[in-house]
Amino acid sequence: MSCILGITAFHPDTSACLVIDGKLKAAVSEERLGKRIKHDPSFPFLAIESVLKMAGIEFSDVTHIALARDSRANLGAKIRHALSHPSVLWPAVNIFRKRHRKTTSIPELICGHFNRPYNPKRLAFVGVEHHLAHIASAYYLSPFESLTAGFSYDGSGDFASLMAARCEGNSIEIIDKVLMPDSLGIFYTALCQFIGFDGFGEEYKVMGLAPYGENRYAREMAQLLPLDADGWFHLAKGCFGSYEGLESGMLDERGHIRMGRQYSDILINMFGRPRGREEEISQRDQDIAKSCQMRFEAAAIHCLRRLNRLVPTRQLAMAGGCALNGVANAAILRDTPFERPYLQAASSDEGTSLGAAYWCYHNVTGGTERFHMRHAFWGPEYSDAEIQKALERAGRDYKQLPDHDLFTEITKLLRRGAVVGWYQGRSEWGPRALGNRSILADPTNPDMKSIINAKIKRRESFRPFAPSVLAEKVGEYFEQDIASPFMMHVVKFKPDWREKLPAVTHVDGTGRLQSVSREENPRYYELIRRFSEVSGVAMLLNTSFNENEPVVDNPDQALDCFTRTGMDALCLGNFLVEKAR
């Protein structure tokens, strides 16, 4: 038996997963547990304990530890870069030594946590290069076995920002990389910081703000991010400072990831004074967001077209933090030859634990059986007894209803304008709430977006909410009939539906689509189907079950969020709690 513990560590979004004989058993990020800090960089001890518990095994059963990091990868490029930048030479050498020591000490660190000696003959340790782990997380979990293009892009990882691969059978062949300091992720993050979104992981705010702007800075963006006719892209020299950016694993006094500035004064000369975080968003900031997004899309399309020339196929397995840009993902399907994409639910760095584990399974243990990840529900689950105890601890009155009656009650509440917490089964793997840890509402209610922001989310008004749509109905509402079970595509609504669905239609007529099939989530599917019978629309507004924190994990956290916000009702399994209205 092979029992592979995959981990992402020493970086924000740490996580763990467990793969036994090629089958995924559990996966969870550290931020859902413990301190509950968004993008938690803590070593994933709690996540490791959780996946072992979910699989019902002991740490002594683990045969391999697979880490999504290889400090030796791209070593020559690291040395050349350090030698060409004398001011960072010794800091870079020290960083490399520190990271290498951390990486090689992981087996002892984990074994020590479980009070066991490390025996390398019994417990193998495998390091997998960052972007290779990203591609493996998409390809090895996809339904594809014939020729597939593998693609990963993000800010950086193991001194690379992009990797292209040829995938076929159980083989992933790396065919090219883009090395630091060139990075599409750094380009996007730097502009994100410039217009005042300086927290780690806030790039999605630029994507939401962009439709409010005009592409007035197209020329400047082309200067900052040239696209190479016979290659990929590069960043304009002197404009970006990747080594003044993320201080990996460092937290500020608020418990947030500490970020350094990733742009130089050249951008200030180009655009003017940066916006302060608390300052009003100006038309200039909206226009920068628009121009940044459009240049990013152009670069993504340029790269994917080149990838298709290198790997001529219609199938694409894609991951990396930049793969969370749903607007670009929809454009890739419109404007490149790729027609069949697969993006697993955790495309950002937390997902690399999954890729490391599956790379180990196929390339170290010799495993040949493929596993297709059709749904995202790989996190913890809590029994009815545990839910009932949480309700009693919270002092809440509740009703326990059979499914038919429960769906009827929830549908009535939604149609009356209620905001409903929906807590079911195992939690989602990845950053999106996909119908098990969600807050739901009626997408036809023109006031619902402002209601949810006032009652619960307290977030920027320009950020849209997502529509969850029955999979077979996607083509009825959207211009692109896309399967997007993990909410990875932002797609235009057909014109006739935009005014009818005001709560989920963004200012540019788009929605961040989640397609819901009966096979992937039968319970959520049935609720949407029942709602369609009384509303005439086969969708619900879906946003994550949280309030400026990681998505809730256990019933106590769900009840706490319900209590301190203006949520109207909460459904935990078959238990229904309502507030007086």
Secondary structure, 3 states (H helix, E strand, C coil): CCEEEEEECCCCCCEEEEEECCEEEEEEEHHHCCCCCCCCCCCCHHHHHHHHHHHCCCHHHCCEEEECCCCCCCHHHHHHHHHHCHHHHHHHHHHHHHHHHHHHCHHHHHHHHCCCCCCCCCCEEEECCHHHHHHHHHHCCCCCCCCEEEEEEEEEECCEEEEEEEEECCEEEEEEEEECCCCHHHHHHHHHHHCCCCCCCCHHHHHHHHHHCCCCCHHHHHHHCCECCCCCECCCCCCECHHHCCCCCCECCCCCECCCCCECHHHHHHHCCCCCCCCCCCHHHHHHHHHHHHHHHHHHHHHHHHHHHHCCCCEEEEECHHHHCHHHHHHHHHHCCCCEEECCCCCCHHHHHHHHHHHHHHHCCCCCCCCCCCCCECCCCCCHHHHHHHHHHHCCCCEECCHHHHHHHHHHHHHCCCCEEEECCCCECCCCCCCCEEEEECCCCCCHHHHHHHHHHCCCCCCCCEEEEEHHHHHHHECCCCCCCCCCEEEEECHHHHCCCCCCCCCCCEEEEEEECCCCCHHHHHHHHHHHHHHCCCEEEEEECCCCCCCCCCHHHHHHHHHHCCCCEEEECCEEEECCC
